[in-house]
Amino acid sequence: MPTILTAASGVVVVVVLYLVTVNFDLLTGATATAAVVMLAVIYGVAVIGMVMAWVYRSRRPDVYARIGRDDAAALEDPTP
């Protein structure tokens, strides 16, 4: 059952991304050129983030393990 739900949510995400991409100029009110540039930046940042995560996972697993963690309290100096 979890596999089916994961696949279904993946399909929903892909459909939503497609609809947002096709109608981006309507959603933002930007010109066609500006919409293309904004979409390129958005998707480019996402791809760069995925590549960096892959690199960290293979070359720096300690950094990869900390992605998304809230360890700010552990980094604070315990002395007042």
SULTA-V837736 format. One record per helix or strand of 3 or more residues. SS is the DSSP state (H for helix, E for strand). FROM is the first residue (numbers start at 1). LEN is the number of residues. If there is no record, write none. Layout:
ss	from	len
SS	FROM	LEN
SS	FROM	LEN
//
This chain:
ss	from	len
H	2	21
H	24	5
H	32	28
H	61	6
H	72	4
//
